[in-house]
Amino acid sequence: MAFDAEQFRDPLNQASIYAQQWIAGISERGINPRKSFDEVRDAFGDILPDQGTDPVEVINRLGTLGEAGLMGMGSGKFFGWVIGGTMPAPLAADWLISAWDQNSGAPTLTPTVTALESIAGDWILDILGLPKESAVGFPTGAQMANFGGLAAARGEVLARVGWDVNLLGLTGAPRIRVLVNEERHVTIDTSLRYLGLGAPEEVESDSQGRIRIDALRDALEKFSAPTILALQAGNIHSGSFEYFREAIELAHEHGAWVHVDGAFGLWALASSKLRPLLDGVELADSWATDAHKTLNVPYDCGVSIVRNPTALRRAFGVEASYLPSEREEELWPSEKVAELSRRGRGVTVWAALLALGRSGVSELVDDMVLNAQALASDLATVPGCRVLNDVVFTQVSFAFESDARTESVEKCLLEDESVWISGSKWKGVKVLRISVSNWSTDEKDRFETIEAVRKAVVKSQI
């Protein structure tokens, strides 16, 4: 089949039409999908045809049948699961990256995308005030960003006691202690499982989910071993930040590697108002975040930051006969993440940061926090509603008189479909959790959200 550029024109134009229709209607449609998984699957059909289908027809089928099974996650009233929306510049850059079809593993192959990712990495370090010598990689999301930092940590703490994990593996290796906040995110546990490090040791947290320094000191002094400490910037229920300076300095006194899971909260460093809440976080050894969350670029864009590039190359460096034998001092993109071949996802970060500028990133974060605090203030006026956390960042956890009552309000909210607020359990209490993560959330969205909660409260009493 000969290449013909004209073959792309009509399918791409048709896809653009459907995409713009979806974006134009996102603020008016209900949040919930209108059809279930089974209904959508039946509509598409599951029989692969013997003969191929015209590309335009493929896109038409996708655009017409797929819409009913979509959730309005890009809405300013979608507050579920701590995920963001997508801003215009990074979305358009994401389309262009797909059209360019570049493998961003090596700068010698694809100078443009690797250069843009290098610039984006430098900008991230600058905006967040993290060590300039750090290596910045772009894995798929926060899960793999945590994996990257912890993989570098595993190799480094074992190397310090004379064990080469790449050569000898983990069988017979000194046991690595991994200390975690008892309220850490589940992606820390899964990353440790992928790395063969087993279950971590929990350290008690305070009322807002911050690791207790006295409990951490006791855990570190219990016995000596290669140690990793995982902290978090942004508790998923309270939004709180650890006592970073005290925790990190204490851990380093005991020779531990400190990793920070900052999936959504690390971006607070971009705000001069919020930066003091993360005092000392720059002393850590690795950090993880997700650009899709607070920065609002398209999905598939985590950010893994490791202070010691050598430790990262130890974890992910690759040698093969078809690759150049002599490497530059600076790591290749493929040496920063657990992927040899990947798309240039970091270009969306470059596009977002360029479109926003330094002040725009700060305003983006500050606006999210102001919206969360305003929602918390308004929720406090709803009969029976209790806001359970100190709203220092983008999270608001609230509950009603009992777990049963909270669940009833949640059910009525989901049936309303005008907003999406996810349920959870925190400190043994059933809660509803608002995560303000979308760049477009505004005063109108806040008003409609509170009205939806008020209606759900009344309806749940009937």
N, C-alpha and C positions, 0 to 999 in steps of 0.2 A: 504494500500500500504506500503510494508516494505521499510525501509531505506536501500539504497545501494549506497555506495560512488562511485561506478563505473558509476552510472547514471549521475554524474556531469562531468566526465572527458571529454567526447566528446563535449558537449555543451560549456564548458569553453574553451577548446582548439580552437573550431571554432570561438568563440567570440574573442579570442586573435588574431587569424589570421586577422579577419576583422578590429579589432582595430589597429593593426600594419600596415595594408595596408593603412588605413585612415591617420595615422600619417605620414607615409612615403611619401604620396602624397600631403600633405597639402601645401607645399611650391610651388608646381608646378601647381596645379589645380586653376581654377578661384575661386574668393571669393564667388560669388553669387550662390545660389541654382540653379540647372539646371531644376528643375520642380517645379510647383506651388503647393499650398496646395491641390487644387482639383485634380491635376494630381497624386500626391502622394497617396491621399486617394483612388482614383480609382484603382491605381496599387495594393495597399494592399487589397482592397475589404473590404466591411463592413458587410458581413454575417458571423455570428459566426457559425462554423461547429457543427454538432451534436456530432461527434466523435473527440476526441483530436488529436493533431498533435505531431509528434515526436519532442522532444526538439531540436535536431540538425537542423531539417527542419525549426523550428521556428526561430532559429538564422540565418540560411541561407536566409530566407525570409527577415529578418530584415537587414542583411548585404548587400544583393544585391539590394533590392528595396528602402531601406532607404537612401542610399548614395546620390542619385540624389536630394533629398530634403534638404540636409545639407548645411549650410553656413560655409565657412572656417574661423570660428572665432579664430582658433588657429594659423592663419597665422601672421607673423610679419608685414604684410601690412593691417591688419584689425585694423582700428582706430575708430570704432563706439561705441557709448553708454558707454564709460568709463568702459569697461569690459576687464579682462585679459585673458591669455591663461592658460595652465596647464603644470607645470614642471613634469619631470619624476618621482621623488620620491613621491610627494603627489598623483599623479595619481595611481601609483602602490599601495600605502597605501590605497587609496580609494577602490580599488578592494578587497584588503585583508579585509577591514572593512566590506564590503558586504558579503564576504564569512564567516567571523566570526559570523555575525548576532547577535550582542550584543546590548542589550538595555542599553544605557549609562545613564539612569536616576539616578542610585544609586550606590555608591561605593561598597556596600555590595553585590551587584549582579554581577557587572562586573568590578572587580578591575583593569584589564589591561587597558581598554579604558578610564576609569575615571582617572586613575593615569597619563596616557599619556596626557589627556586633562588638568589635573592640572599642569603638567610640562610645557605644551605649554602656558598656561595662565601666569605662572610665567615668562617664557622667553619673552612673549610679553610685560609685564610690564617692564621688565629689558631693553629690546631693545629700547622701546619707552620712557623710563624714566618717566613712570606714577606711581602714589602712590602704594607702595607695598601692602598696606592693601586692595586694590581694589579687588572686585570679578569679575572674567572673565567668561562669558558664551558664548556658541557657538550656536546661533540661525541660521535660514536658510539663512539669508543674511543681507544686510545693512538696508533694510526696517524693519525687526524685531529686529535688533540691536538698531535702533532708538526707536522703540516701547518699548524695554526693559528699556532703560535709561529714557524715558519719563514716563513710568509706575511707576518706582521707584520715579521719581520726583513728580508725582501727589500725591502719598501717603504721601510723606515726607512734602511737603509744606502745605498740609491740616492738617497733624498731628501737625505741628507747631502752628496752630491756634485752636487745640483741636477738630478736626473733624476726626473720624475714617472712612475712605472711605470703608474699607472692611465690617464694621458693618452697616454703615448707607447709603452707596451708594452715588450717586451724587445729588439726589433730595434734594433740600434745602441746599446743601453745599455752602460754600462761593465760589464765582466765582474766578476761576484761570485765571490770565492773562498770556498769552504765547506770548512773544515778539520774533520776528524772523527777520532775515535779509530778505529784500524784494526779494533777489535773492537766497533764500534757495532752497534746492531740494524738489521735490514734496512729497518725502517719509516722510518728517516732517509733512506735512498737513494730509496725510493719517493716520499716526500714531496718531495724535491728534484726528482725526475723530473716529478711533477705540476706543480711550480712553474716548470718550464722552466729549472732551474738546472744541469742536467747532473750528471755524476759528481763526487763530492767528492774532495778531496785527503786521503789517509790520513796520519795521524801515528802513529808507532810507540808501542806500549804495552809495559808491563812484564809480569812473569811472572803477575800477577793480573788483567791486562787493563785497568790504569789508564794513561791517557795519560801519556807521559813528558814532563816539563816542559822538559828540555833540547831534546828533539825539537820540541816545540811552539814554543819560542823561535826555533829555527832556521827553522821554517816561516813564522812570522810576520814574521821579518826578511828573508826571501828577496826579497820585493818588496811594494810598497804598492798596495792596491786595496780596494774595498769588501769587507769580510770578515765572515763568519759562522763562529762556532766552535760545534760541537755536542759536548757532553759527555754523560755518562750517569751516572745514579744507580742503580746495580745492574746489574753485568755479568751477562748471562744464564747464564754458566757458573760464574763465581766469586762473583757477588753483590757484587763489590767496588765501591767508590766512588772517583771521581776525587779528585785533590788539588785540590779546588775553589778554595780561596782563591788559591793560587798561579796556577792556570790562568786564572781569571777576571780577576784583577788584571793579569796579563800581557796577556791579550787586550784588555782595556779600554785599556791603555796604547797599543795599536796601533789603537784606534778600532773594534774588532770588536764585533758583537752576539753575546752568548753565550746559546745555547739549551741546556736540560738535558732530556734524555729520561729521565724517572724513572718509566717505565711501572709498575713495581712497587716500585722502591726509594725513591721520593720519600717514601713513607709512613714510612720510618725516622725522619724528622724528628719524628714524633709521640711517639717514645720518648726519654726523657731519657738513657737508657743508650746509645742509638745515635746521637743527634744529633751528638756530636763527630766521628763518622766523615764527616759531610757539612759540616764547618766551611767557611763561606764560600759555600755554595751559594745563599744568599739574595742574593748580589751579582749573580747572573745577570740576564738581561733577560727570559727566558721559560722556562717549565717545562711539561712534559707528564706526565700520569700517567693511569692507568686505574682507576676506582673498582671495576671488576669484579675486579681482581686482589687486591691486599692488603686492600682495604676490604670485599670480598665482597658487593657489590650485584649485581643481575642484569646480564646482558650489555647492551651498548648504552649505556655510560656512561663516556666519557672525561672528562678534566678538562684544560682548556687555560688556562694562567695567563700573562698578559702584563703586565709592570710598567707599560708605557706604553699607556694606553687609546687614545690618539690613533693610535698605530701600528696597533692592532688595528682601529679604526674605518676607517682608511685601507684596510686589507686587505679588510674584509667589510661596510662600510657600504653601504646600499642606499637609493636614492631612487626614488620612483614617485608618480604622481599620486594614487593611492588611499591613500598613507601620509601621516601628519602631516608637514608641512614643517618644523616646529620640533621639535627633539629636546632631551630633557633632557641635562644634562651627563653623567650616568651612561649608559653604553651600554645599548641594548636587548639582550636575549638574542640576537636575530638578527644583531647586529653583533659578536658574540663568537665565532661559529662560521660555518662555510661552509654554513649552512642558513637559509633564510628561514622555512620551516615545519618544525616538529618537535614531537615529544611532550615532555612535561615530565620528561625523564629525570633531571634533577638532584634531583627530589623524593625519589628513592630514596637519594641521598646524604644529604639532610636526615634521612630516616627512620633510616638507619644510624647517623649521628652522634648523633642524639637518643637512640636506643636504647642506644648504647654509653656516651655521655658521654666527657669528655676522658680519664679514667683508663681507660675501657674500650677506647678506640682504642689507647692505649699498651700495654695488656695484650695486645690482639689481636696487635700487631706483635711484642712481646717473646716471646709464646708460640710464634709461628711460628719465630723465630730459635732459641729453646731446643730446639724439636723438630728443627730442621735440625742443630743441633750435636750433639744426642743421637744422631740417625741416623748422622752422620758418625763419631762415637765408636764406635758399634756396628759399623759397616761395617768399621772398621779391624781388627776381630777376625775378620772372615771370611777364610778362607784365600785368598791370592792377590789380595786386594782392596787397592787403593791409592786413598785420597782425595787428589785432585790440587789442591784449592784450600784457601785459608784460609777457613774457614766463618765469615764475619763477618755474613752476613745469612741469607737463606732458601734459598740454592743450595748443592747438594752435587754435585760432579762426581767420579765415581770410575771406575776402570778395572781391568782384570786384566792378566795377564802379557803379552798381545799383543792386537792389534786383533781377530784371529780369535777369541780366547778371550772377549773382551768381547762380540763380536757373538753368540757362542754362548750366553752367559749371558742376553743381552737376549732372544734368541729363546725360551729356556725360560721367562723371566719373562712374556712376552706370552702364551705358551701356558697359563701357570698361571691367569691372569685374576683373581687375588685382589688384585693391585696393578697400577698403571700407572706405569712409569718409562720415560721416553723416551730414545732414543739421540741422540747428536750427535757432533760432532768439534770438539775444542778443542786449539789449539797443535799441530795435526797428528796428534793421537791420538784414536782412537775412544773415546768415553766414554759412560757412563750418567749421566743427570742427574736429580737429585731437586729439585723445586721445591716447597717447602712453602708453599702459598698458600691453604689451606683453613682456615677458622675452626674446623672441627670435628676436625681431626687431634689425636689424643690418644695416651696411652701404649700403649693396646691396638693402635692403628693402627701405631705404631712397631714394636712387638714382632712383629706379623704381617708387616710389611714386611721386617724383617730375616730372619725365618724363611723368607719366600718367596725372598729372595736366596740364603740358604744352600741351600735345596732346588734352586734353579736352578743353583748352582755344582756341586752333586753330579750333577744330571741332565745337565749339559753335558759332564761327563767320561765319561759312559757311551757 
